Amino acid sequence: MEGTMTQTYADVALLTERRYAASTAADDDWYFSNILRDDRLLQDALAEIGLSSVRVDWAEPDVDWSRFRCAVFRTTWDYYERISEFTNWLDRIEQQTRLCNDISLIRWNLDKHYLSNLEAKGIPVVDSRFIETGSTVSLNELLNETGWEEAVLKPCVSGGAYHTYRINNGNAGRIQSTVQPLITEKSFLLQPFIHDVRHTGEDTLMIINGRYTHAVRKVAKEGDFRVQDDHGGTVHPHQPTNDQIDLAERAMAACPSAPAYGRVDMVRDNDGRWSVMEVELIEPELWLRQHSAAAGLFARAIAGYVE
């Protein structure tokens, strides 16, 4: 079942947001077309096992979420820009239907402080320093303290390279002026700039029900470090090493409870070891269009939640 009308209900709500709630994309809109291709693959796979589905804007008013057996996070990519509204919505919807991934995982994964939890469980993660809300710490002082010649600064609640900056001692003062008003309301994360990202990129491994399914490599455009395709990055099929697969599955197993689905973004850090950059459990792009068999696995994982 395909649609976006809030009056249309089904077994499964595939959660999206207002920019992507339509059922068709313009001929020249490759970005939205890819979103729809992935969701259609998943909807077809759900239909094959007897589950109807409909795409729904999470923020659409007056939706009776209790009429869905399960709501699955897919492309809620504006949540970090509307975080208060989103968290209030989470409080409401969890009383009405089951969420996939589980609500406790969503709340845990919202804030990049979760990287500390993974590290405490022995998962190698990219070295991180947290700048807590209200802090007046100097970025120059942090660079000197860590010994990092270059670093990347981003909010702890963010996505899509939102307010993400590459900093060094030469521009840290200017960037400090930009982000200091934000630090009064948000915490930030500082990590060393990973030089291999410019040459190799970032590897993303998809994990469904704890097991690796497929991978892609995201490569930044020339002169940039942001690998997201909406910043000019490109995505390529990738065959990861056994060590990468092991790390991705271990990272998922280290989450507070078992995710039904998600992805692990990793890089080769400046010491040459594979390290986790992100674990994406809220709204991960899964590139089902590059490995359609994963859609069937994803559908069966959702069925486990529905049942």
C-alpha positions as a printed Julia matrix, in Angstrom:
307×3 Matrix{Float64}:
  0.0     0.0     0.0
  1.51    3.32   -1.04
  0.35    6.71    0.17
  0.92    9.63    2.48
 -2.61   10.6     3.53
 -2.99   10.51    7.29
 -6.47    9.03    6.78
 -4.84    5.93    5.27
 -3.74    3.36    7.81
 -1.89    0.07    7.54
  0.03   -2.48    9.55
  3.25   -0.47    9.32
  3.88    3.28    9.19
  7.13    4.14    7.42
  8.09    7.41    9.03
  9.31   10.25    6.85
  9.12   14.04    7.02
  7.32   16.79    5.18
  9.96   17.29    2.46
  9.7    13.64    1.41
  6.07   12.8     2.15
  4.87   12.87   -1.48
  4.46    9.59   -3.36
  6.27   10.76   -6.52
  9.4    12.8    -7.23
 10.11   15.27  -10.0
 11.97   13.76  -12.96
 15.14   15.71  -12.12
 15.03   15.07   -8.35
 17.43   12.14   -8.05
 17.74   12.58   -4.29
 14.03   12.13   -3.55
 13.78    9.45   -6.22
 16.36    7.38   -4.35
 14.37    7.73   -1.13
 11.24    6.48   -2.87
 13.09    3.6    -4.54
 14.34    2.34   -1.19
 10.94    2.68    0.46
  9.2     0.91   -2.42
 11.61   -2.0    -2.15
 10.8    -2.25    1.55
  7.05   -1.89    0.97
  7.11   -4.64   -1.66
  9.02   -6.89    0.73
  6.54   -6.19    3.52
  3.64   -6.97    1.18
  5.22  -10.3     0.31
  4.99  -11.37    3.94
  1.47  -10.02    4.34
  2.09   -6.62    5.92
  0.59   -3.45    4.48
  2.5    -0.2     4.82
  2.11    3.52    4.24
  4.58    6.4     4.31
  3.68    9.03    6.94
  5.17   12.39    7.91
  6.03   11.98   11.59
  4.93   15.56   12.33
  1.61   15.33   10.49
 -1.07   16.48   12.98
 -4.06   14.37   13.97
 -2.58   10.99   13.03
 -4.07    8.2    15.15
 -0.87    6.23   15.63
 -2.73    3.51   17.52
 -4.14    2.36   14.19
 -0.67    1.18   13.13
  0.78   -2.02   14.52
  4.28   -0.58   14.23
  6.01    2.63   13.16
  9.42    2.33   11.5
 11.88    5.23   11.31
 13.02    5.76    7.73
 13.66    9.35    6.59
 12.83   11.59    9.56
 15.81   13.71    8.54
 14.61   16.99   10.06
 14.41   15.75   13.65
 17.64   17.39   14.82
 16.4    20.79   13.6
 13.16   20.32   15.57
 14.5    18.35   18.5
 12.09   19.61   21.17
  9.11   18.91   18.92
 10.54   15.52   18.02
 11.19   14.39   21.58
  7.73   15.54   22.66
  6.29   13.54   19.75
  8.27   10.48   20.87
  6.68   10.78   24.32
  3.22   10.75   22.73
  3.66    8.08   20.09
  5.24    5.5    22.39
  1.9     5.37   24.21
  0.08    4.56   20.97
  2.15    2.07   18.96
  5.35    0.06   18.84
  8.42    1.81   17.47
 11.14    0.21   15.4
 13.85    0.65   16.43
 12.74    0.5    20.04
 12.05    3.84   21.74
 14.87    3.31   24.27
 17.36    2.91   21.42
 16.04    6.0    19.65
 16.52    8.13   22.75
 19.99    6.69   23.33
 21.08    7.24   19.73
 19.78   10.83   19.54
 22.85   12.23   21.26
 26.43   11.46   20.24
 27.39   10.96   23.87
 26.45    7.34   23.07
 29.97    7.02   21.59
 31.31    7.07   25.15
 29.02    4.15   26.01
 30.35    2.15   23.07
 33.96    2.95   23.95
 33.36    1.83   27.53
 32.27   -1.54   26.13
 35.5    -1.94   24.19
 34.36   -0.7    20.8
 37.05    1.4    19.08
 35.53    4.78   18.29
 37.04    7.93   16.84
 38.65    9.9    19.67
 36.13   12.42   21.02
 35.99   15.41   23.31
 32.6    16.69   24.45
 31.87   20.38   24.88
 28.91   20.5    27.22
 26.03   22.95   27.0
 26.94   26.33   28.44
 30.69   25.71   28.32
 33.03   28.62   27.63
 35.98   26.41   26.7
 38.3    27.78   24.03
 38.59   25.74   20.85
 42.22   26.83   20.52
 42.89   25.53   24.03
 41.2    22.23   23.22
 43.33   21.81   20.1
 46.48   22.52   22.09
 45.38   20.16   24.88
 44.65   17.27   22.51
 47.59   17.92   20.21
 45.33   17.74   17.16
 46.51   19.99   14.35
 43.07   19.77   12.78
 39.71   18.68   14.15
 36.04   18.42   13.25
 33.39   20.08   15.39
 29.72   19.09   15.27
 26.66   19.24   17.57
 25.94   16.15   19.64
 22.43   16.13   18.21
 22.82   16.54   14.48
 22.83   14.91   11.07
 23.76   15.6     7.47
 26.86   17.62    8.44
 24.63   20.18   10.21
 26.84   22.88   11.83
 29.9    20.73   11.14
 33.23   22.57   10.88
 36.81   21.64   10.12
 38.98   23.64   12.46
 42.62   24.4    13.17
 44.45   27.01   15.23
 44.13   29.46   12.36
 40.32   29.47   12.13
 39.29   28.26   15.59
 38.65   31.8    16.86
 36.32   32.62   13.98
 34.43   29.35   14.32
 34.23   29.86   18.09
 32.34   33.1    17.42
 29.91   31.21   15.19
 29.19   28.31   17.52
 29.41   29.95   20.96
 25.78   31.18   20.81
 24.77   27.6    19.9
 26.75   26.14   22.82
 24.42   27.98   25.18
 21.71   25.52   24.04
 23.57   22.52   22.57
 26.48   20.29   23.44
 29.16   19.74   20.8
 31.59   17.01   19.86
 35.2    17.6    18.83
 37.09   14.85   17.0
 40.47   14.77   15.26
 40.3    15.33   11.52
 40.66   11.89    9.93
 43.04   12.33    7.03
 42.11    9.06    5.34
 38.59   10.41    4.73
 40.0    12.68    2.02
 41.65    9.75    0.23
 39.56    6.67    0.98
 36.28    8.0     2.33
 33.98    6.57    4.97
 32.69    2.99    4.93
 29.12    2.26    5.91
 28.03   -1.25    6.83
 24.33   -2.15    7.08
 23.31   -4.46    9.91
 19.88   -6.13   10.15
 18.98   -8.26   13.18
 22.61   -8.14   14.25
 24.09   -9.43   11.02
 25.93   -7.66    8.22
 24.05   -7.46    4.91
 25.92   -5.06    2.59
 28.13   -1.98    2.53
 28.87    1.22    0.65
 31.79    3.6     0.59
 31.02    7.33    0.79
 33.59    9.62   -0.82
 33.74   13.39   -0.39
 34.01   15.65   -3.42
 37.4    17.1    -4.26
 38.5    19.63   -1.65
 35.77   18.72    0.89
 35.63   16.32    3.83
 31.85   15.87    4.1
 30.91   12.58    2.51
 27.13   13.15    2.42
 25.72   13.14   -1.12
 23.77   16.32   -0.41
 27.19   17.99    0.01
 28.54   16.63   -3.25
 29.79   13.3    -1.96
 29.4    10.1    -3.96
 28.38    6.59   -2.91
 29.97    3.4    -4.23
 29.39   -0.33   -3.64
 31.98   -1.7    -1.24
 33.15   -5.11   -0.07
 34.37   -4.66    3.5
 37.07   -6.73    5.14
 36.23   -9.39    7.72
 37.64   -7.06   10.38
 35.21   -4.35    9.35
 32.25   -6.73    9.42
 33.3    -7.96   12.85
 33.59   -4.4    14.16
 30.18   -3.41   12.77
 28.44   -6.42   14.3
 30.21   -5.91   17.63
 29.2    -2.22   17.66
 25.56   -3.19   17.15
 25.79   -5.85   19.86
 27.17   -3.22   22.26
 24.0    -1.1    22.0
 21.77   -1.1    25.14
 19.4    -3.55   23.43
 19.4    -5.34   20.09
 18.52   -3.03   17.16
 16.3    -4.46   14.44
 18.27   -2.49   11.87
 20.88    0.19   11.55
 24.24    0.98   10.09
 27.77    1.51   11.32
 29.91    4.24    9.76
 33.63    3.66   10.18
 36.93    5.15    9.12
 40.57    4.21    9.35
 41.75    6.59   12.05
 45.03    8.48   12.12
 46.71    5.52   13.84
 45.58    3.19   11.06
 42.9     1.23   12.94
 39.26    0.88   11.96
 37.17    3.03   14.29
 33.46    3.73   14.56
 32.44    7.21   13.5
 28.69    6.77   14.02
 26.11    4.12   14.77
 22.89    5.17   13.03
 19.7     3.7    14.52
 17.16    6.5    14.1
 16.87    7.2    10.4
 19.72    5.47    8.6
 19.83    5.49    4.84
 20.34    1.82    4.01
 20.93    1.87    0.22
 18.5    -1.01   -0.31
 18.55   -0.11   -3.99
 22.14   -1.39   -4.11
 21.32   -4.69   -2.39
 17.64   -5.51   -2.82
 17.91   -8.76   -0.84
 18.34   -6.65    2.3
 14.8    -5.32    1.85
 13.42   -8.8     2.54
 15.61   -9.14    5.63
 14.51   -5.7     6.81
 10.84   -6.61    6.28
 11.23   -9.77    8.36
 12.94   -7.78   11.11
  9.96   -5.4    11.15
  7.59   -8.38   11.23
  9.32   -9.48   14.41
  8.35   -6.17   15.99
  4.79   -6.35   14.71
  4.33   -9.82   16.13
